[in-house]
Amino acid sequence: MAERTLAEQLGGPLPEGIQALPEDARQDLAAALRDARHRQAKALAQAGEDGLKYVPALLRGAVRKAVGL
């Protein structure tokens, strides 16, 4: 899988200050952003699953489907 560039991750052109960084620093920043987004997605998924603990067991399947978990 090809990794997205920093500009692709940010959805537009890089600000001048970031563009002025050396290429390896921009790559490190892109990797850090990608890792942070993966951690965030994992935490959000876990929070969704944890929230289902408050839903009666018989309804959990339907609620999962309705909210896209």
TARAMO-V776663 format. One record per pair of residues at least 6 apart in sequence whose C-alpha atoms are under 6 Angstrom apart, sorted by sequence separation. I is the first residue (numbers start at 1). J is the second residue. If there is no record, write none. Layout:
i=I j=J
i=I j=J
This chain:
i=7 j=13
i=7 j=14
i=6 j=30
